[in-house]
Each structure stands twice: as C-alpha cells, then as structure tokens.
Amino acid sequence: MLAATQIKRAISRAGALARVTEGPAPTGARHLADLPAKRGRGAAFARGRAASPRGWSQAQPGARRVVVKARYVRMRAGSRAAAVHLRYLQRDGVTRDGSPGQLYSATADRADGRAFLDHSEGDPRQFRLIVAAEDGAEMSDLRAFTCDLMRQVERDLGTGLDWVAVDHFNTAHPHTHIVIRGVDEAGENLVIAGAYLAHGIRERASELVTIELGPESTMERQTKLVREIDQEWLTRIDRALLRETSDAAGGVIDLRADGEPRSDFDRQLRIGRLQALERLGLADEIETGRWRLAPGMEQTLRDLGERGDIIKTMHRALTRHGAERGAEQFAIHDLREPLAAPITGRLLGRGLGGDELGDRVHLIVDGLDGRVHYVELPAAGADAANPPIGAIVELGAERGAPRAADRNIADLAHRTAGIYRPADHLATTRADPSIGDPEAYVEAHVRRLEALRRAGVVQRLDADHWRIPADLEQRAARHDAGRSQMSSLRVLSALDLEAQIRSDGATWLDRQLLARDPVPVAQGGFGLEVEAAQEHRRQHHLTHGDARRDADGGVRYRRDLLATLEGRELARAGGELAATRAVPFRMPAPGDTIRGTYREAIQLASGRYALVENAQEFTLVPWRPVIERSVGREVVGLITDGGISWQVGRDRGLGI
C-alpha cells in the first residue's frame, strides 16, 4: 500500500500529460505526452496563461494561427540518426530556388551542422520543432522571426539554448525546422514542461506573427474557413463538428433553423462542410438539417491528408525530372508492412518521412513496373547506401541468395554426416593453389558460423566440430533477410541510364542484357526508357568489339563480358589514380591477401571499391559497408571468388 501511495503522489506531482502529435513515435523518439506538464522549464508560464481569465491569446479573435509540431528524441551513443536527420533537413529543393537548405543559429547566418553534432555528443536527448505560420508566405524574414521566437523561448525557460534551424519553402506554407540540444546553458539536462511545448511555443509564435502582420480581420478568418470546406484533410470546421457531436445527444448535429443559436455564416459553413464530408462517405444527413458523422471520421481525414501530402511530394519529384505519370500509377506503400515484391527503378527523390520530426526517410522510385512508388525506410539504412538522385535502386526484402561460405560449409558437412570441421577444411584449402592465405580463408568461414550460431542456425560442439543442418543455405538466407529492416535498399547502379550507356565498366544495363531472368520491364513509364537505353548499350558493345551480330540478326556478347568490363574499368581508374599517388596501382586477383590502410571509397560503374594502400602499392577491391568506419586504419582482406573477407585491427573479423 505504501508503494502504491508513493506512486500516486509522484504522478500527482508530475501533473497531467500534454500531447500535440499524433501517430506512432519513430524509433528513439517519444511523444510530448511522456513529458510532465507541470514540471520542468516553462511550467510557470504555461500555468499562468492557462489560469488567466483570457486564457491563451492564440485562441483569441484576431490572433494569427501557427502550427507547432514538437518531439524529443533520445540520443543513443554511436547512433547516426541525428546526423542523418540534420543532413536531410539541408537537402536539395527546400528553398525558393530549389537549392539546398542552409542551417543557421542564434549567432551565425551559416551554422556548422557537424560542429553542432560534435557539441551534442553525450546529450541525453534532442528537441525537434517544426514551426509553420498559416500566413508564413506573407512574412518578410522567416529567419529573423525564428531568432526572435527562440530568444523569447529562452526567456520563458530561464536558460540559454544551443540550437540550429533551417527554413523550408517546399510546401504551400513556408516552415522552419528547429533542433535544440538537450542540455541547458550550464550543461545540465534540459527538461521542458510538456504544457510549454504543447502550447507555450505556439503562443509565443502566434504573438510574433500577429505583431508583424497585424490582427487577423473577420473577413480574413472567414475567407480561410470557406477555403477549408472542400479540403480532404482534418480542418478546423471538422474539429468544431467533432466537439459538437461529442456533446450532442445521440451524436447528432442539429443545424435546423430552430436548433442551436448560430450565426448564418457558421451554419452555412457547417452545412457546406457536412455536404463535402457526405460526398466522402464520412457524414450522413439522417433528416433535413440533422447530421451524423461516420465512425472513425477523424482518423480517415488524417489519413487522407497524409496521402494528399505524399502525392504532392511525388508530383514534385516527377516534375523535377520532366516526367509525367497519372495518379493511377502511384503506389504508396504501408509503412507497417514489408513490400510484397522487390521494387526496381530510378530514384526520383528522397526526404524525411512522416511529420519530418522522426528518423525515417522516404524514397520515391520510378519503377520498371510502370508505377511510381513511395516507400519509407529507417534513416540510417537509407543514408548508408546514399544513392544519388537518378541511381538505379532496388527496394524490398533481401533476395536471400546463398553466400559462397554457406555453400562451402554445407558441401563439406554433407560429406561427413552433418559435421563441419575447420581442420579438415584447412587441409583441403592448403591443397588449392588459387587460395593465397588458407588460414584467413577458413577463419572467415568460422566467423560466419559464429554469426549463425548466435541466430540458432548451427550448433558448435567444440572448437573443431560444428553441427550443420541439412538446409543450411536456405536457413542462412532467411536469417540474412530477417536481419534487414521491413524494406531494404540496394544500389544497383550509382549511374543514371545515360552515363551507363557510355561507360567502359560493367553496368546494371549489362547485367540486364546478360541475365537469364532479367527484371521484367513494363511497356510504359520508366520501362520504355530502360528498353531504349538497353538498345543503345547493345550498339555501344557492337561498336567497341564486345559483341557481334549473328547471321539471323541476334547479338552475341563476348565470353565473360562483365569480368572483362570490370577489369577494363579498374585498370583505367587505377592508372588515373596512380598519377596522383606516390605508389603504383596493382590489380587484385582471387586468392590475394590485401594488406594496407583503407584510404577512401571509389564509386565506379562496376560498383563501389575500397582504395587500400601500403608502402609499395595500392589496389582497388570490392567495398563492403562493414569497412566504412575503418577509414585511415590498417585492414586485411582476402579476395575470394565469392567476395572479400575483411579484418580490421588485430584479430578483429568482419565477416564475408
């Protein structure tokens, strides 16, 4: 009983909870409902306004409307989510002229995002705001407004704040993204009262906009409300109707002349909106002047509004590429469900997903299936691939193709009644002259087994005996697919179609031309562009002697065309790089052990390569995500027919 009493007292001291955002919070983020409304900085201001006879001034006649979305995100050590979020806020196309957004702060017109993140290292949380004035397009200087707002917020909270902001003009309402560090000016944890986040910042913003533009006239307000009558999103009129429905007997709204006393304008406004909702199937006139709203109307309108915003975003991406598609060709995928089938196509656009406060990124892909797809991914996963606009990408669950190591292990275990022995594998490998470092080769297989053991796929009996299931390859492939997010991103080519046609490397177009089962191409949209590009690529190969025509008109490509093209491109790129380095270039070969310092990643038509350099030479070898954090460090890699096995530092294995 004592514990329960203490809990109740603690809840009472914390006060009510405020909520200003809807929908599920992204990973690592929490709604404002998780913040105590009566405790924290700004609580006194919120209590004072709430207790005032006039209440919040933003609700008074003449006040200019401002929408403020706020969320705080817990900062995790080693996470790149905050950096990704800040980078996407500065993406192309958010300013009036379509150029990248520019960060600014209280003290600098051009703020350094990297320095801001460095200062934020170790912060417990990060506050993210979006401030959008309804009349923002009429304001003279959005940056000056934001600086004034943040100075007032600092006075209300009684502390200086470390913040950066960026203005966006890519929607009908110009708006500002503000990111605030989770510590105060003394370096202590910054706790802001939920009521202040929910109402106080909006109050201060409304005051500033009203001072600049003057009070909103009755005519202005009525004109804005009339515009909302036919909109397919949740409007102020809908909120008023919902309040009336909750108060009305039987949930019925009575708009008859002898019903509730209202002005003629308010009655006509409600009737017009209800007729629009009836056309959407969200309201029903049960008798003349009496209406009933459909269950779930509020959520349906929110979903319609979100879908409308997504469609506008897709149209903008298509327009930038000079492409046109009908609305029937748009596919908006449910974020809660994995993709039913992989999507292959051209990347048209990307940006922050949802309410732009969380850690998800949307991608817009012009698919080979003739449709334009909108998909959201975790920001870190989408950013790691970092494909340029115009790149050829694949979205969807991993294909689950068996790894070379899994095939080797399964084959050896099949010969010995399901038992794999590293010692036997080493003896076999030493007899193969094509493998330069047998010990490293077998160690790579053991590392793969350790990963599968942790997943429950294989069993380690002792240091030299592993029990392998008969369906190892299938189970391992399912394990790899399961580790991916609901939707994964693969960059099939960092080059657009035009660059692939002219390239001397092994391109995605070449893989399509040579594949036994190429990705199907629709006879419309981007599919037509791909077919035309494939024909140009065939002519390129015929011109350069990499293909010839048969007597019947068919095209025959040279044997090992992909390997030939890749080698040709590597030799050219290596020669060009050698002119800028102190050591010569060496072409890698299967079985080679690569030792040196990982300098940088090089993007070629044939793929992405890691430049590894030592005192005698440098080489280009296939890049893998696992090596990216090892720039400037010594690495060891073993080239195999199935890929490359990396080691970073002493005895630190990175897998295959």
Secondary structure, 3 states (H helix, E strand, C coil): CHHHHHHHHHHHHHCCECCCCCCCCCCCEECHHHCECCCCECHHHHHHHHHCCCCCHHHCCCCCCEEEEEEEEECCCCCCHHHHHHHHHCCCCCCCCCCCCCCEECCCCCCCHHHHHHHHCCCCEEEEEEEEECCHHHCCCHHHHHHHHHHHHHHHHCCCCCEEEEEECCCCCCEEEEEEECECCCCCECCECHHHHHHHHHHHHHHHHHHHHCCCCHHHHHHHHHHCCCCCCCCHHHHHHHHHHHHCHHHEEECCCCCCCCCHHHHHHHHHHHHHHHHCCCEEEEECCEEEECCCHHHHHHHHHHHHHHHHHHHHHHHHCCCCCCHHHEEECCCCCCCCCCEEEEEEEEEECCCCCCCEEEEEEEECCCCEEEEEEEHHHHHHHCCCCCCEEEEECCCCCCCHHHHHHHHHHHHCCCEECHHHHHHHHHCCCCCCCHHHHHHHHHHHHHHHHHCCCCEEEECCEEECCCCHHHHHHHHHHHHCCCCEEEEEECCCHHHHHHCCCCCHHHHHHHCCCCCCCCCCCHHHHHHHHHHHHHHHHHHCCCEEECCCCCEEECCCHHHHHHHHHHHHHHHHHHCCCCCCECCCCCCCEEEEEEEEEEEECCEEEEEEECCCCEEEEECCHHHHHHCCCEEEEEEECCEEEEEECCCCECCC
